[in-house]
Amino acid sequence: MNTFNPQRRTLLQYGFMALGAFFGNVLLPSAVRSAASLAALGELLPPDRNGVRLPAGFTSRIVAHSGQTISGYRWHAAPDGGATFAASDGGWIYVSNSELDNQAGGVGALRFNAAGDVADAYPILQHTNRNCAGGHTPWQTWLSCEEIDKGRVWECDPFGRKAAQARSALGVFRHEAVAMDTQNKQLYLTEDQPDGCLYRYTAHAFDADGNPGLDEGVLEVAEVIDGRIGAVRWHALPDPQAVSIPTRKQAARSTRFDGGEGIWYHQGIVYFSTKGDDRVWAYDVQRQHLSIVYNAVLYPRPVLTGVDNITANAAGDLLIAEDKGDMQIVVLAAGKILPLLQLTGHDRSEVTGPAFSPDGSRLYFSSQRGKTGRAEDGMTFEISGPF
């Protein structure tokens, strides 16, 4: 594994001016720009006792190991996508997918009390396949995505009170992740195929709270009209269930994306990553315009490779987890590309499931296969510090 070289940071700060303009002046409103940013992160220090390299002021702890029994629940193997949810007692829940085949996948939940101690653990979805990433909803549910050819999106209750339900109106394909545009009440979905598509779901009906129904609606696919970036138009799919034709092949003018990965909505922008070409994209919902905000091929020694899951903080800084690469979580902020953390000794693993606690003070993530490279040796971490 390559460790971070300060020269790489210098090169990229000069070479990343387009993203600086993008974040600093164009897309983020002034209220967000004034929020605390991670752009001033310091250099990564040597590994701590958990094998995590962090800037000064940050600390790590391991909150769960695959196979560890917590409150009667055996923490799952191959931990993947995740999110957090606030609880009424001042605590919170971190949910984590399990990317196992043969109906051994699903989702587990870690319950934290108000002091941040692990208080409970339990399954919220079982007997599914390759639950990769997903997305949270404003009504406090987790959408878990199956990364198989006939994959579905499962809506799960983080509190474990309601049974998970398949939401097939969101399409049947090799799902990766989903994000909701909270202003227009539409969902955007990525597809993990070398010739995958970007999808948008619009509900036919809404509940009493204004939340979109996920059982009936229109699933569309994106077409970038001229080339790889620019204006986007959407085409409705005739068969979201892919009964006879895969969804990505139903619209002749759809645009292909090389391995769709994480996706995140923030302040009118849908960000998503593609692993085949190491890019991070930004779709401006109002302008219906697609841009590339990071492209690894432009840099001789890129800090960020193996782009995967995405999350963001309140300031709009993007945090990108690496699948292999240098086993880092990397921040894109204010014209800079900075590693927030690096796992050492996890060369055969990937960083998965980054998610901030509801108050933004802690960051959760997993090493899917730990130090051995085996699914049963996954590790789930918590980072605290001056976020």
C-alpha positions in Angstrom: 0.0 0.0 0.0 1.2 3.5 -0.8 1.3 6.0 2.0 0.4 9.6 1.5 3.2 11.8 0.1 2.9 15.5 1.0 4.1 16.3 -2.6 0.9 14.8 -3.9 -1.1 17.3 -1.9 0.9 20.2 -3.3 0.4 19.0 -6.9 -3.3 18.5 -6.4 -4.0 21.8 -4.7 -2.7 23.5 -7.9 -4.4 21.1 -10.2 -7.8 21.1 -8.6 -8.8 24.7 -9.2 -11.9 23.7 -11.0 -13.3 21.9 -8.0 -12.4 24.9 -5.8 -14.4 27.1 -8.0 -17.2 24.6 -8.1 -17.5 24.2 -4.4 -16.6 27.7 -3.4 -18.5 29.9 -5.8 -21.1 28.1 -8.0 -23.2 25.5 -6.4 -23.2 25.8 -2.6 -25.3 28.6 -1.1 -23.7 31.1 1.2 -25.2 29.6 4.4 -23.4 26.3 3.6 -20.2 27.9 2.5 -19.9 29.5 6.0 -20.2 26.2 7.8 -17.1 24.5 9.2 -15.1 22.8 6.5 -12.4 20.0 6.5 -10.2 21.9 4.1 -7.7 22.7 6.8 -6.9 19.1 7.7 -3.4 18.5 8.8 -1.0 15.7 7.7 -1.8 12.1 8.6 0.1 10.9 11.7 1.6 7.4 12.1 -1.0 4.6 12.7 -2.7 4.5 16.1 -3.2 1.2 18.0 -6.1 0.4 15.7 -4.0 0.8 12.6 -5.7 4.1 11.6 -3.7 7.1 10.4 -5.4 10.4 11.4 -4.6 14.1 11.6 -3.8 15.5 15.0 -6.9 15.8 17.3 -8.7 12.8 15.9 -9.1 9.4 17.6 -10.4 6.0 16.5 -12.1 3.1 18.1 -13.4 -0.2 16.8 -17.1 -0.6 17.6 -17.7 -4.0 16.1 -15.9 -7.0 14.5 -17.5 -9.4 12.1 -18.5 -12.5 14.1 -18.6 -10.6 17.4 -21.8 -11.2 19.4 -23.4 -7.9 20.6 -26.6 -8.1 22.6 -27.3 -11.5 21.0 -26.6 -10.4 17.4 -23.6 -11.7 15.6 -22.2 -8.7 13.8 -22.3 -9.5 10.1 -19.5 -10.3 7.7 -18.6 -8.1 4.7 -19.9 -4.8 6.2 -20.7 -2.3 3.4 -22.8 0.8 2.9 -24.2 2.5 6.0 -26.0 5.5 7.5 -27.0 6.9 10.9 -30.4 7.8 12.4 -31.2 9.9 15.5 -33.1 8.2 18.4 -35.5 9.8 20.7 -33.4 9.2 23.8 -30.5 11.3 22.5 -28.7 8.3 21.1 -28.4 7.1 17.5 -28.3 4.1 15.2 -25.7 3.1 12.7 -26.9 0.6 10.0 -24.6 -1.4 7.9 -25.2 -3.6 4.9 -23.7 -7.1 4.5 -22.4 -7.8 1.0 -22.7 -11.6 1.1 -24.1 -13.9 -1.6 -26.4 -16.9 -1.4 -29.1 -15.2 0.6 -26.6 -14.6 3.4 -26.7 -10.8 3.0 -28.8 -8.2 4.8 -28.4 -5.3 7.2 -27.4 -5.0 10.8 -27.8 -2.1 13.2 -25.7 -0.8 16.1 -27.6 1.2 18.7 -25.6 3.9 20.6 -26.9 5.6 23.8 -26.6 9.3 24.4 -23.1 8.9 25.8 -21.9 7.1 22.6 -21.7 3.7 24.1 -22.9 0.6 22.1 -26.2 -0.3 23.8 -27.7 -2.9 21.4 -27.3 -4.6 18.0 -29.8 -6.4 15.9 -30.7 -7.3 12.2 -33.1 -5.2 10.2 -32.9 -7.2 7.0 -31.9 -10.9 6.4 -31.7 -13.5 3.6 -30.9 -11.1 0.7 -28.0 -11.0 -1.7 -25.0 -8.7 -1.9 -26.4 -5.7 -0.1 -23.8 -3.2 -1.2 -24.6 0.5 -0.6 -27.9 2.2 -0.3 -29.3 5.5 1.1 -31.2 7.1 3.9 -34.6 8.7 3.6 -35.9 11.8 5.5 -38.6 9.7 7.1 -36.0 7.6 8.9 -35.6 4.5 6.9 -32.7 2.9 5.2 -32.8 1.8 1.5 -30.5 -1.2 1.1 -29.4 -2.1 -2.5 -28.8 -5.5 -3.8 -25.8 -5.6 -6.2 -27.0 -8.5 -8.4 -28.4 -8.6 -11.9 -32.0 -8.9 -10.6 -31.3 -6.8 -7.5 -33.9 -4.9 -5.7 -34.0 -2.0 -3.1 -35.2 -3.0 0.3 -36.7 -0.4 2.7 -35.6 -1.1 6.2 -36.6 0.2 9.6 -33.4 1.2 11.5 -35.2 0.7 14.8 -36.2 -2.9 13.9 -39.9 -2.4 14.6 -41.2 -3.0 11.1 -40.3 -5.7 8.6 -38.2 -4.7 5.6 -40.1 -4.3 2.3 -38.8 -4.7 -1.3 -39.5 -1.5 -3.4 -39.5 -2.9 -6.9 -40.8 0.3 -8.4 -37.2 1.6 -7.9 -36.1 -0.9 -10.6 -34.7 -4.4 -10.8 -31.1 -4.2 -11.8 -27.6 -4.3 -10.3 -28.2 -1.6 -7.7 -25.4 0.2 -5.9 -26.7 3.2 -4.1 -29.6 5.7 -3.9 -30.0 9.3 -2.8 -33.1 11.4 -2.4 -33.6 15.0 -3.7 -35.4 16.3 -0.6 -36.7 19.4 -2.4 -38.3 17.7 -5.4 -39.0 14.4 -3.6 -37.2 12.4 -6.3 -34.7 9.5 -5.9 -31.5 9.0 -7.9 -29.9 5.6 -8.2 -26.6 4.2 -9.5 -25.9 0.9 -11.3 -22.8 -1.1 -10.8 -22.2 -2.2 -14.4 -19.4 -1.2 -16.8 -22.2 0.1 -19.0 -24.5 1.1 -16.2 -26.9 4.0 -16.1 -28.0 6.8 -13.8 -31.7 6.5 -12.8 -34.3 8.8 -11.4 -37.6 7.8 -9.7 -40.6 10.0 -9.4 -43.5 8.8 -7.2 -47.1 8.9 -8.4 -48.5 9.6 -4.9 -47.3 11.0 -1.5 -48.3 10.3 2.0 -49.8 12.7 4.5 -46.4 14.0 5.5 -45.5 14.6 1.8 -43.1 11.7 1.5 -43.1 9.9 -1.9 -44.6 6.5 -2.2 -42.0 3.9 -3.3 -44.4 1.3 -4.8 -45.8 3.2 -7.8 -44.0 5.8 -9.9 -41.9 6.5 -13.0 -38.4 5.2 -13.3 -36.2 7.2 -15.8 -32.8 6.9 -17.2 -30.4 9.8 -17.9 -29.0 10.9 -21.3 -26.3 13.5 -21.5 -27.2 15.2 -24.7 -23.8 16.2 -26.0 -20.8 14.1 -24.9 -19.9 13.2 -21.4 -21.0 16.4 -19.6 -23.6 19.1 -20.1 -27.3 19.2 -20.4 -29.3 16.1 -19.3 -32.6 14.8 -20.5 -34.5 11.9 -18.9 -36.3 8.9 -20.6 -39.0 6.9 -18.9 -38.5 3.1 -18.9 -41.3 0.9 -20.1 -40.3 -2.0 -17.8 -38.6 -1.1 -14.5 -39.0 -4.8 -13.4 -36.7 -5.9 -16.3 -39.0 -8.8 -17.1 -37.5 -9.3 -20.6 -34.9 -6.5 -21.1 -32.4 -5.2 -18.6 -33.3 -1.6 -17.5 -30.0 -0.2 -18.9 -30.9 -1.5 -22.4 -34.5 -0.2 -22.6 -33.8 3.4 -23.7 -31.7 3.8 -26.8 -30.4 7.2 -26.0 -29.3 6.6 -22.4 -25.8 7.5 -21.3 -23.4 4.8 -20.0 -21.4 5.2 -16.8 -18.5 2.9 -16.0 -19.4 1.3 -12.7 -21.7 3.5 -10.7 -20.9 3.6 -7.0 -21.8 5.9 -4.2 -24.4 8.7 -4.5 -25.3 11.7 -2.3 -27.6 14.7 -2.5 -26.6 18.0 -1.0 -28.2 21.5 -1.6 -29.6 20.9 -5.0 -26.7 18.7 -6.3 -26.6 14.9 -6.8 -23.0 13.7 -6.5 -22.0 10.2 -7.6 -18.9 8.2 -8.3 -17.9 5.7 -11.1 -15.1 3.3 -10.3 -14.2 2.2 -13.8 -12.8 5.6 -14.6 -12.2 7.0 -11.1 -14.5 10.0 -11.5 -16.8 12.0 -9.2 -19.8 13.6 -11.0 -22.2 16.4 -10.0 -25.7 16.7 -11.4 -27.3 20.1 -10.9 -31.0 19.3 -10.5 -32.4 22.7 -11.3 -30.2 23.3 -14.3 -30.3 19.6 -15.4 -26.6 19.8 -16.0 -23.9 17.2 -15.4 -20.3 18.0 -14.5 -17.2 16.1 -13.5 -15.7 17.4 -10.3 -12.9 14.9 -9.9 -11.1 12.8 -12.5 -8.1 10.8 -11.3 -6.5 10.5 -14.8 -5.7 14.2 -14.7 -3.2 13.8 -11.9 0.2 12.1 -12.2 0.0 10.7 -8.6 -3.7 11.0 -7.5 -4.5 11.1 -3.9 -7.9 9.5 -4.6 -8.3 6.3 -6.5 -10.8 3.4 -6.3 -13.7 5.8 -5.7 -16.6 4.2 -3.9 -19.1 5.3 -1.2 -19.8 9.0 -0.8 -21.0 11.1 2.1 -20.8 14.8 3.0 -20.7 17.0 6.0 -22.9 20.1 6.7 -20.4 22.3 4.9 -20.8 20.3 1.7 -17.3 18.7 1.8 -17.4 15.4 0.0 -15.9 12.3 1.7 -15.0 9.5 -0.7 -14.2 6.0 0.5 -11.6 4.0 -1.4 -12.1 0.5 -2.6 -8.4 -0.6 -2.3 -6.5 2.5 -3.6 -4.6 3.6 -0.6 -7.4 2.5 1.8 -8.3 6.1 2.6 -11.3 8.3 3.1 -10.5 11.4 1.1 -12.0 14.8 1.4 -12.8 17.0 -1.6 -13.2 20.5 -0.2 -12.4 24.1 -1.2 -10.1 23.3 -4.1 -8.2 20.6 -2.1 -8.0 16.8 -2.1 -7.0 15.7 1.4 -6.9 12.3 3.1 -9.0 12.3 6.3 -7.8 8.9 7.3 -5.9 5.8 6.1 -6.1 2.2 7.2 -2.8 0.4 7.4 -2.5 -3.4 7.0 -5.8 -3.7 5.2 -4.5 -4.0 1.7 -7.0 -6.7 0.6 -10.0 -4.8 1.9 -12.0 -1.7 1.0 -13.3 1.2 3.0 -17.1 1.1 3.2 -20.1 2.8 4.8 -18.9 6.3 5.8 -21.6 8.1 7.7 -21.6 10.9 10.3 -23.5 10.7 13.5 -26.6 12.9 13.5 -24.8 15.7 15.3 -21.8 15.5 12.9 -19.3 14.8 15.7 -18.4 11.2 14.8 -17.7 9.3 11.6 -18.5 5.6 11.2 -17.1 3.3 8.5 -16.0 -0.3 8.0 -13.1 -2.2 6.5 -15.1 -4.8 4.7 -12.5 -7.6 4.8 -10.2 -6.4 7.6 -6.6 -7.3 7.6 -6.9 -10.8 6.3 -8.9 -10.0 3.1 -11.7 -12.4 4.2 -15.4 -11.3 4.5 -15.7 -12.8 8.0 -13.0 -10.5 9.3 -14.7 -7.1 8.7 -14.2 -4.3 11.2 -16.4 -1.3 11.9 -14.8 1.9 13.2 -15.8 5.2 14.8 -13.7 8.4 14.4 -14.0 11.3 16.8 -12.4 14.7 16.5 -12.8 18.3 15.3 -15.1 17.7 12.4 
